[in-house]
């Protein structure tokens, strides 16, 4: 299997960390999105949306991080994606929440307050930061309240849901994401940070 990815991207990390955690053989293909390599004709043949990650397994190609995570975790028996329809539904629910609500809030904040500086794209837009901060607090309250009663997001066991949600906090510290009042999130995230797979997939961005 080949994973086309951009290491600093939280979405690419979601796929990569599953493969590393499960020790799946994976050929990594670096796509430099800063140079526009995601828009080359060759890459667009793999993913017409021009985004990473993309997984290629023989002649079969799949894009979108959540789908790739589930496919990778289906390769071997494991607790990240257990063979239980109710647990899988819970995992998918959190992945859906992450994609629609949590991810956009976290990534908007981190882009404005951290990524822009790296790319030399100017100062943060105050209006975007204000909207993203408000959205972040709304979603962080939901997550923090859930983690008050659960060690991990689903079934009190590490699953794909945890990786999906945690990856959106990859640049939380340098971006100054306001996690101070969310102790349950911080405690949960500390558990994720201790995982060897998390450390192996850390980018130097």
C-alpha positions as CSV (number, residue, x, y, z in Angstrom):
1,X,0.0,0.0,0.0
2,X,1.1,3.6,-0.7
3,X,0.1,6.6,1.3
4,X,0.4,10.0,-0.5
5,X,0.7,12.5,2.3
6,X,2.0,15.8,3.5
7,X,3.5,15.2,7.0
8,X,2.6,18.6,8.6
9,X,-1.0,18.1,7.7
10,X,-3.3,16.9,10.5
11,X,-5.4,15.0,8.0
12,X,-2.4,13.2,6.6
13,X,-1.3,12.4,10.1
14,X,-4.7,10.7,10.8
15,X,-4.0,8.1,8.2
16,X,-0.2,7.7,8.9
17,X,-0.7,7.2,12.6
18,X,-3.1,4.3,12.1
19,X,-0.6,2.5,9.9
20,X,2.2,3.2,12.4
21,X,0.2,2.1,15.4
22,X,-0.9,-1.1,13.7
23,X,2.6,-1.7,12.2
24,X,1.1,-2.0,8.7
25,X,3.6,-2.0,5.8
26,X,3.2,1.2,4.0
27,X,5.1,3.0,1.3
28,X,5.1,6.7,2.0
29,X,4.9,9.2,-0.9
30,X,5.6,12.8,0.0
31,X,3.4,15.3,-1.7
32,X,4.7,18.9,-1.3
33,X,1.5,20.9,-1.2
34,X,3.5,24.1,-0.6
35,X,4.9,23.6,-4.2
36,X,1.5,22.7,-5.6
37,X,2.3,19.0,-6.2
38,X,-1.3,18.1,-5.3
39,X,-2.5,19.8,-8.5
40,X,-0.2,17.9,-10.9
41,X,-2.1,15.8,-13.5
42,X,-0.6,12.6,-11.9
43,X,-1.9,13.4,-8.5
44,X,-5.3,14.6,-9.7
45,X,-5.7,11.2,-11.3
46,X,-5.5,9.8,-7.8
47,X,-7.6,12.4,-6.1
48,X,-9.6,14.9,-8.3
49,X,-10.0,17.2,-5.2
50,X,-6.3,17.8,-5.1
51,X,-5.9,17.0,-1.4
52,X,-3.9,14.6,0.8
53,X,-4.0,12.0,2.1
54,X,-4.6,9.4,-0.6
55,X,-4.2,5.6,-0.2
56,X,-3.4,3.3,-3.1
57,X,-3.7,-0.4,-2.6
58,X,-2.9,-2.0,-5.8
59,X,-5.2,-0.6,-8.5
60,X,-7.7,0.6,-5.8
61,X,-7.5,4.3,-4.7
62,X,-9.2,5.9,-1.8
63,X,-9.2,9.5,-0.5
64,X,-10.6,11.3,2.5
65,X,-8.8,10.7,5.8
66,X,-11.7,9.1,7.8
67,X,-12.3,6.5,5.0
68,X,-8.6,5.8,4.8
69,X,-8.3,5.3,8.6
70,X,-11.2,2.8,8.6
71,X,-9.7,0.9,5.6
72,X,-6.3,0.7,7.2
73,X,-7.7,-0.5,10.5
74,X,-9.7,-3.2,8.7
75,X,-6.5,-4.9,7.6
76,X,-5.9,-6.7,10.9
77,X,-7.9,-7.4,14.0
78,X,-7.4,-4.6,16.5
79,X,-9.1,-2.4,19.1
80,X,-8.9,0.8,17.1
81,X,-11.7,-0.5,14.8
82,X,-13.2,-3.5,16.5
83,X,-15.6,-5.9,14.7
84,X,-18.7,-4.6,16.6
85,X,-21.3,-2.6,14.7
86,X,-22.3,-0.4,17.6
87,X,-18.7,0.5,18.6
88,X,-18.0,1.2,14.9
89,X,-21.0,3.5,14.7
90,X,-19.8,5.4,17.8
91,X,-16.4,5.8,16.3
92,X,-17.9,7.0,13.0
93,X,-20.1,9.5,14.9
94,X,-17.0,11.0,16.5
95,X,-15.2,11.1,13.2
96,X,-18.1,12.8,11.6
97,X,-18.2,15.4,14.4
98,X,-14.5,16.0,14.0
99,X,-14.8,16.5,10.3
100,X,-17.8,18.9,10.4
101,X,-17.4,20.8,13.7
102,X,-14.2,20.2,15.7
103,X,-11.7,20.1,12.9
104,X,-12.8,23.3,11.2
105,X,-12.7,25.3,14.5
106,X,-9.3,23.9,15.5
107,X,-7.7,24.1,12.1
108,X,-8.9,27.7,11.5
109,X,-7.4,28.9,14.7
110,X,-4.1,27.1,14.1
111,X,-3.9,28.3,10.6
112,X,-4.5,31.9,11.5
113,X,-2.3,32.0,14.6
114,X,0.6,29.6,13.6
115,X,0.6,28.3,10.0
116,X,0.3,31.7,8.5
117,X,3.5,32.7,10.1
118,X,5.4,29.7,8.7
119,X,4.0,30.4,5.2
120,X,4.7,34.1,5.6
121,X,1.1,34.9,4.6
122,X,0.6,37.9,6.9
123,X,-1.0,38.5,10.3
124,X,-4.0,36.6,11.7
125,X,-7.4,37.9,10.6
126,X,-9.1,39.1,13.8
127,X,-12.6,38.3,12.5
128,X,-11.7,34.7,11.5
129,X,-9.9,34.2,14.8
130,X,-12.9,35.5,16.8
131,X,-15.3,33.2,14.9
132,X,-13.0,30.2,15.2
133,X,-12.4,30.8,18.9
134,X,-16.2,30.9,19.5
135,X,-16.7,27.7,17.6
136,X,-13.7,26.1,19.4
137,X,-15.2,26.8,22.8
138,X,-18.6,25.4,21.8
139,X,-17.1,22.1,20.6
140,X,-14.4,21.9,23.3
141,X,-17.2,22.0,25.9
142,X,-18.9,19.0,24.3
143,X,-15.6,17.1,24.2
144,X,-14.5,18.1,27.7
145,X,-17.8,17.0,29.2
146,X,-17.7,13.7,27.5
147,X,-14.1,13.1,28.6
148,X,-15.1,13.8,32.2
149,X,-16.7,10.4,32.3
150,X,-14.5,8.5,29.8
151,X,-10.8,7.8,29.5
152,X,-11.1,7.7,25.7
153,X,-13.8,8.7,23.3
154,X,-15.4,5.3,22.7
155,X,-15.7,2.2,24.8
156,X,-13.0,3.5,27.2
157,X,-10.4,2.2,24.8
158,X,-8.1,3.9,22.3
159,X,-9.9,3.9,18.9
160,X,-9.8,5.7,15.5
161,X,-12.0,8.3,17.1
162,X,-9.2,9.4,19.4
163,X,-6.7,9.7,16.7
164,X,-9.1,11.7,14.5
165,X,-9.9,14.2,17.2
166,X,-6.4,14.5,18.6
167,X,-4.8,15.2,15.3
168,X,-6.6,18.5,15.1
169,X,-4.6,19.6,18.2
170,X,-1.3,19.0,16.6
171,X,-0.3,22.7,16.6
172,X,-2.5,23.7,19.6
173,X,0.5,24.8,21.7
174,X,2.3,27.1,19.2
175,X,-1.0,28.4,18.0
176,X,-2.1,29.3,21.6
177,X,-5.4,27.3,21.3
178,X,-7.3,28.1,24.5
179,X,-7.3,24.8,26.3
180,X,-6.6,26.1,29.8
181,X,-10.1,25.6,31.2
182,X,-10.5,22.1,29.6
183,X,-8.6,19.9,31.9
184,X,-10.3,16.7,30.7
185,X,-9.2,17.4,27.1
186,X,-5.7,18.2,28.3
187,X,-5.4,14.9,30.3
188,X,-6.7,12.9,27.4
189,X,-4.4,14.5,25.0
190,X,-1.5,13.8,27.3
191,X,-2.3,10.1,27.0
192,X,-2.2,10.4,23.2
193,X,1.1,12.2,23.2
194,X,2.7,9.4,25.1
195,X,2.0,6.9,22.4
196,X,5.1,5.9,20.3
197,X,2.9,6.1,17.1
198,X,2.1,9.7,18.0
199,X,5.7,10.6,18.5
200,X,6.8,8.8,15.3
201,X,4.3,10.8,13.2
202,X,5.2,14.2,14.6
203,X,6.1,16.7,12.0
204,X,8.9,19.2,12.4
205,X,6.8,22.0,10.9
